[in-house]
Amino acid sequence: MNAFTDVSFFPRDAKPLTSYRKYWAQRFGTAPFLPMSREEMTQLGWDSCDIIIVTGDAYVDHPSFGMSVIGRMLENQGFRVGIIAQPDWTSAEAFKALGKPNLFWGVTSGNMDSMINRYTADRKIRSDDAYTPGDVGGKRPDRAAIVYSQRCREAFPDTPIVLGGIEGSLRRIAHYDYWSDKVRRSIVVDSKCDLLLYGNAERAIVEIAHRLAAREPVQQITDVRGTAFVRRETPQGWFEIDSTSVDTPGHVEAHINPYLMISDQAREQGASCAREEEAKEVADAHNAQNIEADLSTAVAQARTVQAAIQPLNFVPNPALRGKGTHKVPPRDKSVIRLPSYEQVKSDPVLYAHANRVLHLETNPGNARCLVQAHGEGHTARDVWITPPPIPLTTAEMDHVFDLPYARSPHPRYADENGSHDHATKIPAWEMIRFSVNIMRGCFGGCTFCSITEHEGRIIQSRSEESIIREVEDIRDKVKGFTGVISDLGGPTANMYRLGCKSPEIESACRKPSCVFPGICQNLTTDHGPLINMYRRARNLKGIKKILIGSGLRYDLAVQSPEYVKELVQHHVGGYLKIAPEHTEGGPLSKMMKPGIGTYDRFKSMFDKYSEEAGKKQFLIPYFIAAHPGTSDEDMMNLAIWLKKNGFRADQVQTFYPSPMATATAMYHSTRNPLRKITRDSEKVDIVKGDKRRRLHKAFLRYHDANNWPLLREALKAMGRSDLIGNGKHHLIPSWQPLADGGYQSPRRANSTPASKGGSAAAKPAVGGLKKPGQPRKGQLLTQHTGLPPRKKR
C-alpha cells in the first residue's frame, strides 16, 4: 500500500466528498455514458434529469474533460445527470432537449475560455477547434458561458443556474477583456447566474447539489467556498475592510525594532512566505506564561551585565496610550471591498490595485472574502466572492479519478464505422487519449498563466496506486493502445507531491510563487515519489514506453539529478519541451521565471545523461514574444541567443492577455502588480500595436526571410546595423532572397499557403524547388519549437 494514500500537505477542515448520504436516484445505477437525448434517458429508466450540464465542448467521457468529472461526480452522489454539448445557441429550443432539470443547470463554456478558443493572439478567428468533432471551428458562441446561461433562463426561467469552468473562474471580478479592449463586468452580473463556482469545483458542486435537493433556496447558499454571487449589502456580523483606493492610507504599522532579525520589505507588502522561526514565534505568542517567564529571565540576566553602552529601549508612547492598539478582525468574518467596477473601468491604476489584492487573497489557508460593487444608486449590486475551495486530499483525488469514465467520446460522434479516428476525430481527446493526469495545481505563479487562478497553487496529488490502476485500464480497455503512455503529468510534469514543509507556514503564506525569485527554503523538492512511480509504471506488463509530455519545471528538476537522469534516459521520446520563455532579466522578472542560467544547467545535465544512454535527444524550448516588460533590445538579444545556440523556432507564441492574469493587469494598466501599487509606482513597458508585436515575433523567427526587411529596418533604428551582414556572427543577411511567402504552422488550418505564381514559382530551378512553396529536401523545419532542420541526405 502506498504510504502517501491519505496524506495531505495542507490542513483540511472540509466535509469529505464521500461522506454525503446518496440521493434517492442512485437506484438507477451507473450510466455507460451520461445521456445526451431522451432516448438514452428512456433506456436508463429516467423520466427526467436532476441536473443538466451545458458545455461548449463535445462530450468526451474522460477525467481530463471538466464536464465529465463534474457529471460523474454528481452521478456518484446519486443524481441523474444529462449533458447538452455544443447546442445551437440561436434559440432556447436546443436547451429543452432533455426537459426541465429538477434541481439546476450546470453551465460551462468548456475546457478552454471560449474567446481564447476562438481567436488567435492577433484577434483573428480560428478556423479550427480541437474540442469539436472533425476539428471544426464555430461550434460555440463568443462568451459562451453568458450566452448559454441566457438560453437556459429562457428555456426554464425558474430553474437555478450554476456557472462553472475556467471561463467563469477567470471572469469572477471586473476584468480586462483583450478582445474588446475594455474592462468588463463580472461574469456573475452579465450571465445572471445564481451561483458561480470557480476553481476545481467538486467540493462545492456536491454540497450545493445536496442542499438544493433538500429544497434550500439557492439565494440562501452564500457560505460555500469557491463561489461568487450577487448581494445587495454586507450582512450583519461581517467586518468590511476598505481597499477601494490606493491613495487612502490604511493602518500604520508600529516601528520595527532594529535589533530584531525578521523578514524584509516584501513582508510589509504582504508577499513573503513566513519562515520557520517566525512561525514558531507566532505559535509561542499564544502562550503568555512562557513569554512572561522568558522576559523575566532575560531582564534578570541583563541586570547582571555591566555594559559600557546601553542599547536603545523601544517603549510605547504614553501620549498614544489607548490609541495605538490595532485589532485585526477575524479572517473568516472579514470581507475586503475592492474598487468598484465603475472605478476600475475608468482608472487603470485602481485596476492593477484590485488585481493585486485578489492575487494576495488566493491561499485557502488565509484568504478572506472579496466584494466588488457593480452599478450605482438603486441599481448597485455587490459581487461577493468567497475564499478559494479547500484542496482535495489524496484520497479524494483518487476517488475523483477512479469514477467509471468510459474514456472515449460519446457514441453520437462515431463515424459510419463506429470509430472516432477519422472524420469525426476530436483532437483534444486524441492528445490525452493515452495520458494520465497525476496531479493538479501549480505553485510556479507565472504571471501570463491562468493555472494558478483556476486550480490554485496547492499541489493536489493522486496516490501511486490510483495512477497505476489508470495506466492498467488504458492498457486493457482503451481501443488503439499500442503500449505507449503519452504522458504522466499535469499542469507541470514534476510538481507531483511537492509542497510546503510546514502546514502552518503554508497556511500563512501570501507569496504568489514558491520558486521565484528563487526556490523557497520551505519548499520540498524531493522527486523520489515521482521517480518511484515512473519506474513502477514502465515496468508494468504490456507497457513499452512512458513519455512525459507535460511541461517541465527545470529549475526544480536540477535540484534532483537522479530525477533528470531517470527522465532523460527512460521517458524522453527524442524531444523534451521546457519553457525558458526568455533570456533577459527584464521580461523574466515580469513573468516570474528563473534566469536563463538555470536553463543552461538543465541543458548540460540533459546532454550528459542523453550521451550516457547513447541517445540523440533534443530540448524544445518555448519562448514568448511581446510580453509586458519586454523591450525591443530584449527581443534582439533573445534572437542573438537563439542563433548562437542553433535554434530555429517554428512555433512562436505571442503574449495573449487572458482575463485576470497578473501579466494582463500589467498590459492594461502599465503598472506592476507584483509590487505595491501607488500612483507613482513602477511603470511597465507594454508591447501594443500590430507593428511592434509583429517585430517581436519576427525576432523569434529571425531565420524566416519574410521577416528580414522588418528586422533590417528595426536594427538600423536601434543602432545595431552591425548585426546585418553575411557572416556567421550576423543575425540576418544583407541580401533578400526570392521568398515564397509561405509559413507552415503546426496548426494546419492557421497556415499561410505559399503564393501561387510568385517569384519562387516562376523560377523553380532556384534552390532546387520542385513546385511552388515546396522547400528544398532536408531544409524543412520540424513542427516543434526549437528543433534543428533535418540533415541533408
HELIX and SHEET records of a PDB file:
HELIX    1   1 LEU A   17  SER A   19  5                                   3    
HELIX    2   2 TRP A   24  PHE A   28  5                                   5    
HELIX    3   3 ARG A   38  LEU A   44  1                                   7    
HELIX    4   4 GLY A   66  ASN A   76  1                                  11    
HELIX    5   5 GLU A   93  LYS A   96  5                                   4    
HELIX    6   6 SER A  114  ARG A  118  1                                   5    
HELIX    7   7 PRO A  133  ASP A  135  5                                   3    
HELIX    8   8 ALA A  144  ALA A  155  1                                  12    
HELIX    9   9 ILE A  166  SER A  169  1                                   4    
HELIX   10  10 ILE A  187  SER A  191  1                                   5    
HELIX   11  11 GLU A  202  ALA A  213  1                                  12    
HELIX   12  12 VAL A  218  GLN A  220  5                                   3    
HELIX   13  13 GLN A  265  GLU A  268  1                                   4    
HELIX   14  14 GLU A  276  ASP A  284  1                                   9    
HELIX   15  15 ALA A  288  THR A  304  1                                  17    
HELIX   16  16 PRO A  318  LEU A  320  5                                   3    
HELIX   17  17 ARG A  331  LYS A  333  5                                   3    
HELIX   18  18 TYR A  341  SER A  346  1                                   6    
HELIX   19  19 PRO A  348  LEU A  360  1                                  13    
HELIX   20  20 GLY A  377  THR A  379  5                                   3    
HELIX   21  21 THR A  394  PHE A  401  1                                   8    
HELIX   22  22 PRO A  411  TYR A  413  5                                   3    
HELIX   23  23 PRO A  427  ILE A  432  1                                   6    
HELIX   24  24 ILE A  451  GLU A  455  1                                   5    
HELIX   25  25 GLU A  464  LYS A  477  1                                  14    
HELIX   26  26 PRO A  503  ALA A  508  1                                   6    
HELIX   27  27 GLY A  528  ARG A  538  1                                  11    
HELIX   28  28 TYR A  554  ALA A  557  1                                   4    
HELIX   29  29 PRO A  561  HIS A  570  1                                  10    
HELIX   30  30 GLY A  585  MET A  591  1                                   7    
HELIX   31  31 ILE A  596  GLU A  612  1                                  17    
HELIX   32  32 ASP A  632  LYS A  644  1                                  13    
HELIX   33  33 THR A  662  SER A  669  1                                   8    
HELIX   34  34 ASP A  690  LEU A  700  1                                  11    
HELIX   35  35 ALA A  705  ASN A  707  5                                   3    
HELIX   36  36 TRP A  708  ALA A  717  1                                  10    
HELIX   37  37 SER A  721  LEU A  723  5                                   3    
HELIX   38  38 ARG A  748  ASN A  750  5                                   3    
HELIX   39  39 SER A  759  ALA A  762  1                                   4    
HELIX   40  40 VAL A  766  GLY A  768  5                                   3    
SHEET    1   A10 VAL A  81  ALA A  85  0                                        
SHEET    2   A10 ILE A  51  THR A  55  1                                        
SHEET    3   A10 PHE A 104  THR A 108  1                                        
SHEET    4   A10 ILE A 161  LEU A 163  1                                        
SHEET    5   A10 LEU A 195  LEU A 197  1                                        
SHEET    6   A10 THR A 227  ARG A 231 -1                                        
SHEET    7   A10 ARG A 381  ILE A 385 -1                                        
SHEET    8   A10 CYS A 369  HIS A 374 -1                                        
SHEET    9   A10 SER A 334  ARG A 337  1                                        
SHEET   10   A10 PHE A 239  ASP A 242  1                                        
SHEET    1   B 2 VAL A  60  ASP A  61  0                                        
SHEET    2   B 2 SER A 408  PRO A 409 -1                                        
SHEET    1   C 2 HIS A 175  ASP A 177  0                                        
SHEET    2   C 2 LYS A 182  ARG A 184 -1                                        
SHEET    1   D 2 SER A 435  ASN A 437  0                                        
SHEET    2   D 2 ASP A 487  GLY A 489  1                                        
SHEET    1   E 2 MET A 439  ARG A 440  0                                        
SHEET    2   E 2 GLN A 460  SER A 461 -1                                        
SHEET    1   F 2 VAL A 484  ILE A 485  0                                        
SHEET    2   F 2 LYS A 545  ILE A 546  1                                        
SHEET    1   G 3 TYR A 575  GLU A 581  0                                        
SHEET    2   G 3 PHE A 618  ALA A 625  1                                        
SHEET    3   G 3 GLN A 653  THR A 654  1                                        
END                                                                             
